[in-house]
Amino acid sequence: MFDWDETPDLNITPLVDIMLVLLAILMVTTPAVVYEEKITLPDGTKSQVIQRVPEIELRITKDRRVYFKRDSFSISEFPDNFVLISQKFSLDKTVVYIKADESLQYKDVMFVLKSVKEAGFTKVSLETNG
């Protein structure tokens, strides 16, 4: 015979476990989804010409010679010659890059850097291969 008063016992633990696993998968994959919308940017006016910032590149070789373009100076005569060269450039806008051989002594590179700063340039950088 069948007992109509008996209430069945529902085991919902597996259902909760499956839902938690699905929720965890959703939470992990949602930040990785990238939404890319195609946009068309408006055309700007090309009437304004951007002026290029003048640059000076100084190279110091391991035999203590300083090169500016095709001119070559010894380190001792560099400061006086560089003051004459610097008169052709705007001191506050021109960027000076110094490339020095790694075998040079620290004092030689700092002497050239100090000479450039004393000539009045404010934007001076030492270049490396990194």
C-alpha positions as CSV (number, residue, x, y, z in Angstrom):
1,M,0.0,0.0,0.0
2,F,0.9,3.6,-0.5
3,D,1.2,6.0,2.4
4,W,-0.1,9.4,1.4
5,D,1.1,11.1,4.6
6,E,4.7,10.4,4.0
7,T,6.7,13.6,2.9
8,P,9.6,13.0,0.6
9,D,13.1,14.3,1.8
10,L,14.6,16.6,-0.9
11,N,18.4,16.6,-0.9
12,I,19.4,20.0,-2.4
13,T,23.2,19.8,-1.5
14,P,24.2,18.7,-5.1
15,L,22.1,21.5,-6.6
16,V,23.8,24.1,-4.4
17,D,27.3,22.7,-5.2
18,I,26.7,22.9,-8.9
19,M,25.4,26.5,-8.6
20,L,28.4,27.5,-6.6
21,V,30.8,26.0,-9.2
22,L,28.9,27.8,-12.0
23,L,29.0,31.1,-10.0
24,A,32.8,30.7,-9.5
25,I,33.4,30.1,-13.2
26,L,31.3,33.1,-14.1
27,M,33.2,35.3,-11.6
28,V,36.6,34.2,-13.0
29,T,35.7,34.6,-16.7
30,T,33.8,37.9,-16.6
31,P,36.8,40.2,-16.0
32,A,38.6,38.5,-18.9
33,V,35.9,39.4,-21.4
34,V,36.9,42.5,-23.4
35,Y,34.1,44.4,-25.0
36,E,35.4,46.2,-28.1
37,E,33.2,48.7,-29.8
38,K,34.1,50.1,-33.1
39,I,34.2,53.9,-33.1
40,T,35.1,56.4,-35.8
41,L,37.1,59.4,-34.6
42,P,36.4,62.8,-36.0
43,D,39.0,64.4,-38.3
44,G,41.0,67.2,-36.7
45,T,42.3,70.3,-38.4
46,K,45.7,69.9,-39.9
47,S,46.4,73.6,-40.2
48,Q,48.6,73.7,-37.1
49,V,52.1,72.5,-37.7
50,I,53.9,71.0,-34.7
51,Q,57.4,72.4,-34.4
52,R,60.1,69.9,-33.8
53,V,62.2,70.5,-30.6
54,P,65.8,71.0,-31.5
55,E,68.2,68.4,-30.3
56,I,71.9,68.3,-29.7
57,E,73.6,64.9,-29.5
58,L,77.1,64.7,-27.9
59,R,79.1,61.5,-28.2
60,I,82.1,60.8,-25.9
61,T,84.5,58.1,-27.1
62,K,86.8,56.0,-24.9
63,D,89.8,58.0,-26.1
64,R,88.2,61.1,-24.4
65,R,87.0,62.8,-27.6
66,V,83.7,64.7,-27.7
67,Y,81.8,64.7,-31.0
68,F,79.1,67.1,-32.0
69,K,77.8,66.3,-35.5
70,R,81.1,66.2,-37.5
71,D,83.2,68.3,-35.1
72,S,85.6,66.7,-32.7
73,F,87.0,68.2,-29.5
74,S,89.2,66.9,-26.7
75,I,87.5,66.9,-23.3
76,S,89.8,69.8,-22.1
77,E,88.9,72.1,-25.1
78,F,85.2,71.1,-25.2
79,P,83.7,73.7,-22.7
80,D,85.0,76.7,-24.7
81,N,83.9,75.3,-28.0
82,F,80.5,74.2,-26.7
83,V,79.7,77.8,-25.5
84,L,80.3,79.0,-29.0
85,I,78.1,76.2,-30.4
86,S,75.3,76.8,-27.9
87,Q,74.8,80.4,-29.1
88,K,72.9,79.0,-32.2
89,F,70.3,77.2,-30.0
90,S,67.5,78.2,-27.7
91,L,68.8,77.3,-24.2
92,D,65.5,76.5,-22.6
93,K,63.9,74.5,-25.5
94,T,66.8,72.5,-26.8
95,V,67.3,69.0,-25.6
96,V,70.9,67.7,-25.1
97,Y,71.6,64.0,-25.3
98,I,75.0,62.7,-24.1
99,K,76.2,59.3,-25.2
100,A,79.3,58.2,-23.4
101,D,81.4,55.0,-23.8
102,E,81.0,52.7,-20.8
103,S,84.8,52.5,-20.3
104,L,85.1,56.2,-19.5
105,Q,85.8,57.4,-16.0
106,Y,82.9,58.9,-14.2
107,K,84.7,62.3,-13.8
108,D,85.0,62.7,-17.6
109,V,81.3,62.2,-18.2
110,M,80.4,64.5,-15.3
111,F,82.8,67.1,-16.7
112,V,81.0,67.2,-20.0
113,L,77.6,67.2,-18.2
114,K,78.8,70.1,-16.1
115,S,80.0,72.0,-19.1
116,V,76.7,71.6,-20.9
117,K,74.8,72.8,-17.8
118,E,77.1,75.8,-17.4
119,A,76.5,76.7,-21.0
120,G,72.9,77.3,-20.0
121,F,71.0,74.2,-21.2
122,T,68.3,72.9,-18.8
123,K,67.2,69.7,-20.6
124,V,70.1,67.4,-20.5
125,S,69.9,63.6,-20.6
126,L,72.5,60.8,-20.4
127,E,71.6,58.0,-22.9
128,T,72.1,54.2,-22.3
129,N,71.2,51.1,-24.2
130,G,68.4,50.1,-21.8
